[in-house]
Amino acid sequence: MVQQLTPNQTGIFYPDSDGQPMADNTLQFEWIVTIKENLEIIFADQADVFVAGDLLWYPIEGDNKTRRAPDAMVVFGRPKGDRGSYKQWEENNIAPQVVFEILSPGNTIREMAGKLEFYQTYGVEEYYLYDPYTKDLGGWQRIGDHLTVIPEMDQWVSPRLKIKFKSALGEKLKIFRPDGSPFLTSVELDNAKKQAELAQQQAESERDVERERADRLAAKLRELGIDPNEV
């Protein structure tokens, strides 16, 4: 990731990159992209919902050291659009309400504890942490001033996102959109689109065949002196 520096009016620079890779491996990357892109699809028609992946979030003006880059985050009340980083004071001081983190083997307990503390301190309402290797999903929901562990994540429905998590012990996480359709990878989405197009083509072909059959029958009836409209 190329590091860019963005100054504010006071001359303080807010890097657009922390110099860390978005993901450490293909499995982590696939989950990050899948979650971020499906959230984009869910809120595509809502102009005031901003979704981002691996975007540095600066909560305090004048402080370029306090920052995090959630693997995916959702901000209600902010417009869509490109950003080099999310500077909260330039966003009506609205903090991301929902964040996701996908674990990699390189993540440490200290690192993840630091992230939880950051999200609790700066106003996140829902925090979801998934380990694709152990298939373990954790969730925290803000109650008062604290992010509190969600006791059971299987069948949990996000209050903000309205998405459902299916997290049975030892099974791969499944996430469902508010309409009940599953989160899919880009390849799965493309295959689903192709299948839908093929089904539509087959249905149209069947309708064409049926129309041709009806036209032949009507022509035959006319040859026999029968009005097909009266049959």
N, C-alpha and C positions, 0 to 999 in steps of 0.2 A: 504494500500500500504506500503510495507516494505521500509524503508528509507535506502539508501546506500550512502556512501560517496566516492567520486572519487577525489583524489588529482592530481594536476598538478605538473610540475617541480618546481614551486616556493613554493610548500607546501600548496597552497590554496585548500580547499576542495569544490567541487561542488556537493551538494546533488543531487541524482537522483530522489528524491521525495520532494514535498513541504508539505507532511503530510496531504494533502487534498484529499478527495475521488474523484474518476473520475466523479461520478455523484451523485446527491442527491436523485434520484428516478428512477423508471423503465422507465418512458417515456423519460426523458432526456438521460438516458443511451442508450435506443434503437435508438434514433436519432443520437447520437454520433457514435455508432457502425455502423449504416447504412450508414452514410455519409463517414466515414473513409474506410469501406470495399468496397463500390462502387467505391471510388476514387482509391483504390488499384487495383481493377479489370480493370478500365479504363487504368491505366498506367502500367499494369502488364508486358507488353512487352518492356517498355522503361527503360533501365537499369539506366539511369541518372535522374530518377524522384523518389524522396524519399517522402513517405507518412507516417504520424505518427498520433497517437491519444494520447492526455494527456501526451505529452513528454515535459519535461522542456527545455526551450530554453534560453541559456545564450548568450547574444549578445556581452558582453565585457569581454575580458580576464583580469583576476585579480579581477573581481567583481562578487562575488557569491550571491549578494543580488538582483541585477537587473536581473529579470527573469520572464518568464510567461510560462504557460503550456496550449497552445490552445487545445480546444477539438479535433480539427483536423487541420493538416497543410500539405501543399504541398510545396516541395522544388525542383525546376527545377535546374539541373546542379550538383546534388549530387547523389552518388550511393545508391542503396538500401542496406539494412543491419541493423543489430541490433545495437542499441545505448542505453546507460543508460540515456543520455541527449543529447541535441543538442548544442554543444559548437561551436559557429559560427566561431571563429578563427581557429578551426580545420577543417572547412568545406569550405576552400577557401574564408572565410569571406562572404559567400552567405547567406543572410537572407531568411527565408521562404517567398515566394511570395504571398501565399494565406493561410488565416486562417479562421476557423469557430468556432463560439461559440454558444452553445445551452443554453438558459436561464433556470434557475430553480427558483421556488418561493423564494429561499433564496438569490438570487443575489440582490445586492443593486445598486442604480444609481451611487453612488460613485465608487463602484467596477468596473462597466462596463465602466464608464468614464475613469478610470485608464487604463483599457485594451486598449481602443481606443487610448489614448495618447501614450501608449507603442508601439502599432503597427504602429502608425504614425511616432514616433521617430526613430524606428529601421528598417524601410524600407519595411514593408508589402505593397504589391501592391493592394491586394483585401482582404476585410474583410467582412464576412457575419455573421449576428447575427439573430438567430431564436428563437422565443418564442413559444414552442409547445402548450402552454395553451391558449394564445390569438390568435395563428396562425398568428402572425405578423413577417414579415421578413424585415430586414434592410440590406443595403449593402453600402459599401464605396469603392471607387476606387481612387487610387493615381493619382493626377493631380499635376505635379510639386513636391513640397515638402510636400503636404498635402493630407490626405485621405479625399475625398469629398463625401458627401452623393449622392448615386445613386437615382435620383428622382422617378423612377418607377421600381420596382423589378419584377412585373408580366411580363413574357416573356423575362426577362433579360438573356443574354448569357454571361457567364464569358469569358473575353478576353483571360485569361490564360488557363482555364480548358476546355473551349468550351462546358460546361454543361449549360442547360437551366433551369431557375426557373419558375414555374407556381405558382403564389402567389395571387390568387383572394381573395378579402376581405372576411374574415370569413371562408375560406376553408383551409383544411389541405394542407400544402406545398407539391408540387410535384417537383421532380428534374429529369431531363432527361439527359442521357449520350449523347455524341456527335453523336452516331448512332441513337438517337431517342428513345432508350429503357429506361424505367423508372428505377430510383433507387428503389431497393427492399430490404426488410429485409432478413436476412439469411433464415428464414422459407419460405418466398415467393420465394427466389432464389432456394431453395431445391424443392419446389412444382413445380416451372417452369421447373426445370431439369427433374423431374419425369414425368411431362406431355409431355415434348418433347420426352423422352425415350418411353413412352407409344404410342405416335403418330407414332414414328419410327417403333415400334414393330407391330402396326396395319397395317402400310403401307407395311411392309415386309410380313405380313400374307396375305394381299390382293394380293400381287404379287405372293406369293406361290400358292394361290388358282387359280389365273389366269393362271399360268404356268401349273398346274395340269389339268385345263380345256382344255388348248391348246393341251397338250399331249394326253388327251383322244380323242379329236377331230381328231388329226393327226392319232392316232391308228385306229380309226373308218374308216377314209378315206382309209388307207392302206388296211384294210379288204375288202373294196369295190373295191380295185385295183386302187385307185387314189393316185397319188403322191401329198402329202400335200404341197410340195414346189412349185407345179405348179398351185395351186388353187389361 
